[in-house]
Amino acid sequence: MELKQLGNFLAVAEHGSFTAAAAALYISQPALSRSVHQLEQDMDVRLFHRLARGVRLTPAGEALVPVARKLRRDMQAGLATVHGVTALRTGRLDIASLSSLVIDPVAPIIGLLRGRHPGVSVRLVQPQEDRDARQRVLTGDCEIAFTDLPTSDWPLASIPAGRQQLLAVLPPGTEHDADEMTLAEFAERDLVFGPAGTPGRQLVEDHLLDRGAVPRIAVEVTRRDHMEHLVLAHAGSTLLPEPQARHAERHGAIVLPMKPALYRRVSLLMRSEDLTPAASAFVSETSRYAAGGGVSQRAPT
């Protein structure tokens, strides 16, 4: 088994066909087919079901994907260490981010990285939950992830990436006399939230728990990016980070700051071991961005 064969295997798995993978790798389809076939012979397993249109991974192929990604990531990190002086002239960085963090802080930090190192390309994927983003880093699919939760569990590490202010988002036409809303007032409303343990819901539940009550969860939704649509449809109220709240406001929602203000912590998650130079540069940009107060509605330190 050779690393080049594993790279060819991953290309087919990620593109879904030999034709698309060969085009992406700038090699002929017969050469790619021979490489994957040789890998299957070396391992004595069948990695793909060859279909009329494209391919589908076999159970053995599915098991090999995370292993191959990890080996590819380790090789990239090793080569980058050797060629660190010139590595940032080119390169690729794979990032996972919850969708609610893309507008701020992820997009501005990617812009800063690309401004300093225009030869570095970025792939951004958007898992729905923290555990999915964490898993992307553990399997090697991504080198960095932005999540709500920090970690110190080896082989992962995290650094603070700032805070976002959470605002109350109410259905269009909702009447409210004050310019702010207390958590007690908010908790009395019919609410739209993600599953138990998500940051906004946890804040409300912790507040009510001290008073022996529970929030009225009118709608529980697994995709956070759907909460805005449900509020606009008068299904209930929710808490959203400032960028998403202002977007909902432009579409008719009533948006109020909380009193006292509520903030959501943002963490950058990565592997504890050596990072590629592109990832190291991104971590540095993140630290500078957070230290400079770049995250929306900065809270006082």
Residue pairs with C-beta under 8 A, 6 or more apart in sequence:
1 39
1 42
1 43
3 71
3 72
3 75
4 35
5 35
5 36
5 38
5 39
5 42
6 39
6 68
6 71
6 72
7 25
7 68
7 72
8 21
8 25
8 32
8 35
8 36
8 39
9 36
9 39
9 47
9 61
9 64
9 68
10 65
10 68
10 69
10 72
11 21
11 24
11 25
11 32
12 18
12 21
12 32
12 36
12 48
12 55
13 48
13 57
13 61
13 65
14 21
15 21
15 24
16 54
16 55
17 53
17 54
17 55
18 29
18 32
18 33
18 36
18 55
19 29
21 32
22 28
22 29
22 31
22 32
25 32
36 47
36 48
39 47
40 46
40 47
43 60
43 64
45 58
45 60
46 58
46 60
46 61
47 57
47 58
47 60
47 61
47 64
48 55
48 56
48 57
48 58
48 61
49 55
49 56
49 57
49 58
57 65
66 139
66 140
66 141
69 139
69 140
69 141
70 139
70 140
71 140
72 140
73 140
73 143
74 140
76 276
77 273
77 274
77 275
77 276
78 274
79 87
80 87
80 91
80 276
80 277
80 278
81 274
84 277
87 276
87 277
87 278
88 117
88 119
88 120
88 277
88 278
88 281
89 117
89 119
90 119
90 120
91 117
91 119
91 120
91 121
91 276
91 277
91 278
92 120
92 121
92 122
92 123
92 278
93 113
93 120
93 121
93 122
93 123
93 143
93 144
93 276
93 278
93 279
93 282
94 122
94 123
94 125
94 141
94 142
94 143
94 144
95 106
95 110
95 122
95 123
95 124
95 125
95 142
95 143
95 144
95 145
95 146
95 282
96 124
96 125
96 126
96 127
96 132
96 133
96 136
96 137
96 141
96 142
96 144
96 145
96 146
97 106
97 124
97 125
97 126
97 133
97 145
97 146
98 126
98 127
98 128
98 129
98 130
98 133
98 146
98 147
98 148
98 224
99 126
99 128
99 224
99 225
100 224
100 225
100 240
100 241
100 243
100 244
101 146
101 147
101 164
101 241
101 266
102 124
102 126
103 243
103 244
104 164
104 241
104 242
104 243
104 294
104 295
104 296
105 146
105 161
105 162
105 266
105 286
105 289
105 290
105 294
105 295
106 124
106 146
108 289
108 294
109 282
109 285
109 286
109 289
109 294
110 122
110 124
112 285
112 288
112 289
113 120
113 122
113 278
113 281
113 282
113 285
114 120
114 122
116 281
116 285
117 278
117 281
120 278
120 281
123 142
125 136
125 141
125 142
127 133
127 135
127 136
128 222
128 223
128 224
130 147
130 148
130 149
133 142
133 145
133 146
133 147
133 269
134 145
134 147
134 151
134 156
134 269
136 142
136 145
137 143
137 144
137 145
137 156
137 269
137 270
137 271
138 155
138 156
143 270
143 271
143 275
143 276
143 279
144 268
144 269
144 270
144 279
144 282
144 283
145 268
145 269
145 270
146 161
146 266
146 267
146 268
146 269
147 158
147 266
147 267
147 269
148 198
148 199
148 264
148 265
148 266
148 267
149 267
150 158
150 160
150 265
150 267
150 269
151 157
151 158
151 267
151 269
152 158
154 272
155 271
155 272
155 273
156 269
156 270
156 271
156 272
157 269
157 270
157 271
157 272
158 267
158 268
158 269
158 270
159 267
159 268
159 270
159 283
159 286
159 287
160 265
160 266
160 267
160 268
160 290
161 266
161 267
161 268
161 286
161 289
161 290
161 295
162 266
162 289
162 290
162 293
162 294
162 295
162 298
163 263
163 264
163 265
163 266
163 295
163 298
163 299
164 241
164 242
164 243
164 263
164 264
164 266
164 295
164 296
164 297
165 241
165 242
165 257
165 261
165 262
165 263
165 264
165 296
165 297
165 299
166 199
166 200
166 203
166 239
166 240
166 241
166 242
166 258
166 262
166 263
166 264
167 239
167 240
167 241
167 242
167 245
167 255
167 256
167 257
167 258
168 181
168 186
168 237
168 238
168 239
168 255
168 256
168 257
168 258
169 227
169 228
169 231
169 237
169 238
169 239
169 240
169 245
169 248
169 249
169 253
169 254
169 255
170 176
170 189
170 231
170 237
170 253
170 254
170 255
170 256
171 231
171 232
171 233
171 234
171 235
171 236
171 237
171 253
171 254
172 232
172 234
172 252
172 253
172 254
173 254
174 237
174 254
176 254
176 256
178 256
179 256
179 257
180 256
180 257
180 258
180 259
181 256
181 257
181 258
181 259
182 258
182 259
183 203
183 204
183 207
183 258
183 262
184 207
186 204
186 237
186 239
186 258
187 204
187 207
187 208
187 213
187 215
188 216
189 216
189 236
189 237
190 216
190 218
190 235
190 236
190 237
191 201
191 204
191 215
191 216
191 217
191 218
191 219
191 236
191 237
191 238
192 217
192 218
192 219
192 221
192 227
192 230
192 231
192 235
192 236
192 237
192 238
193 200
193 201
193 204
193 215
193 217
193 219
193 220
193 221
193 227
193 238
193 239
194 200
194 201
194 220
194 221
194 222
194 224
194 227
195 201
195 220
195 222
196 202
196 205
198 224
199 264
200 238
200 239
200 240
200 264
201 215
201 217
203 239
203 262
204 215
204 239
205 214
205 215
208 214
208 215
218 235
218 236
219 230
219 235
219 236
221 227
221 230
227 238
227 240
228 238
228 240
228 244
228 247
228 248
228 251
228 253
230 236
230 238
231 237
231 238
231 248
231 253
232 248
232 251
232 252
232 253
239 258
239 262
240 248
241 264
241 296
242 296
242 297
243 296
245 253
245 255
246 255
248 255
249 255
261 297
261 299
263 297
263 299
266 290
266 295
268 283
268 286
270 279
270 283
275 283
289 295
